[in-house]
Amino acid sequence: MKAKIIKSATPDVPSATPVFAGNILPSVDFKLLAAASKKNGYHMACIATKIYLSAPSFNLVGDENADNIKKALEQQHYQLFQATFLNTLQRIIQDYVIFGNAFFGIIRAKNKKVLSIFHIPAIMCSLESKDNMLILKQQFIGKNQTYYPFNSEEGLKGLEYIHVKGYDVENPYYGTPDYVGAIPAISLDESSKQYNIANFNNNGIPAAVISHYGGDLDNATKDDIKDFFNNEFKGIENQGRVLLLTTDNPEEKIDIKTFDKEKEASYRGLRNDNRDEIFAAHRVPSSLLIKVAGSLGNKEKDDIRIFMKTVVEPIQESIENPLNYLILPAMGYENYKIELGELDFDSAADNSDFFTKMISSNVLDPEEVRAELGYPPRSTENSNVAKLANTLENIKKSIINGV
């Protein structure tokens, strides 16, 4: 027996710096993702929910000048692009949610100070490796645009971009959206709708089975039955029509069994399975899309809090980080930070019930509740009326309870 020494293989680890020249493709084609974003109602609802909850508003935090700087930033942005700063952030987040990639464009003054940001639509873009640098190519009708990395020498002379991406284990250059595993379910759900009539209506499952016992049908009767079920059995215009079959033979019977319920159950079951898979891939709680806030139970609220913590907050951080660590300092606002807003899922119904109990138990009075909710105090006359009404309500309860 002869021994043979085999040299261990060197793992193929992609370099952070491009080592080749040419166009770089994402793991999932952007056009496929864009098309899928419009084909399914559940998918569209999940996308819209993530976008809105990630950026219902934004604040600039810092010192006492933060509000004035925010107003100036918003005004300048609108003058440049005829769009609000928040709307631009929401479009960037929309790309990030749909494509797993988003691109900030940078506008600088002649002194190289950053003036504002703009949205570079990801659907039009691709990365290209050139001279050990990742440049961004934007292609649209009649014009091609090249963007260079933020703060690069080439970018300062031309156009700059900042790339925000999710992590893709197979592609170090692009991100991949978190729902990508549900794309087959999205396609299947679309097919189930498009082919519901063709595939479920007399194709995959017959509409009915006609069984005849105890005799023979002549050809004319067979033709009448076929004509009825083909032409006069379905449709609103045929509502109430009846096929009358008679025979002199008491042993002769006809049994008709329809399968409408089975077809409907099969169709609904398929759509429900697809819906659940799409929700799971997006990690959006179904209660967030189906129920109104006032009807949410404690478990459902816990599910929403987990969703906010594990899905929405990471999206917000991905957008806030380039704003706060790259863009704002380049605008001269090193001591300020942009914070994307959050929604409070404690419903008005919950608050109303809580404050009603606090007033009825004399823990708070109506004026203290108004102050807690941020409302100005009522006039003295109205306040006295409210206190009198509360006193009368307590007296009424005492009488009812026999106290």
Sequence and secondary structure as in RCSB ss.txt:
>XXXX:A:sequence
MKAKIIKSATPDVPSATPVFAGNILPSVDFKLLAAASKKNGYHMACIATKIYLSAPSFNLVGDENADNIKKALEQ
QHYQLFQATFLNTLQRIIQDYVIFGNAFFGIIRAKNKKVLSIFHIPAIMCSLESKDNMLILKQQFIGKNQTYYPF
NSEEGLKGLEYIHVKGYDVENPYYGTPDYVGAIPAISLDESSKQYNIANFNNNGIPAAVISHYGGDLDNATKDDI
KDFFNNEFKGIENQGRVLLLTTDNPEEKIDIKTFDKEKEASYRGLRNDNRDEIFAAHRVPSSLLIKVAGSLGNKE
KDDIRIFMKTVVEPIQESIENPLNYLILPAMGYENYKIELGELDFDSAADNSDFFTKMISSNVLDPEEVRAELGY
PPRSTENSNVAKLANTLENIKKSIINGV
>XXXX:A:secstr
               SS  S EEE  SS HHHHHHHTTT HHHHHHHHHHHHHH S EEEESSTTHHHHHHHHHH
HHHHHHSS HHHHHHHHHHHHHHHSEEEEEEEE TTS EEEEEEE GGGEEEEEETTEEEEEEEETTEEEEEEET
T HHHHHS EEEEEE   TT SSS   TTGGGHHHHHHHHHHHHTHHHHHTTTSS SEEEEEESS   HHHHHHH
HHIIIIISSSGGGTT       S TT EEEEEE HHHHHHHHHHHHHHHHHHHHHHHT  HHHHHS GGG  HHH
HHHHHHHIIIIIHHHHHHHHHHIIIIIHHHHT TT EEEE     S HHHHHHHHHHHHHTTSS HHHHHHHTT 
    HHHHHHHHHHHHHHHHHHHHHTT 
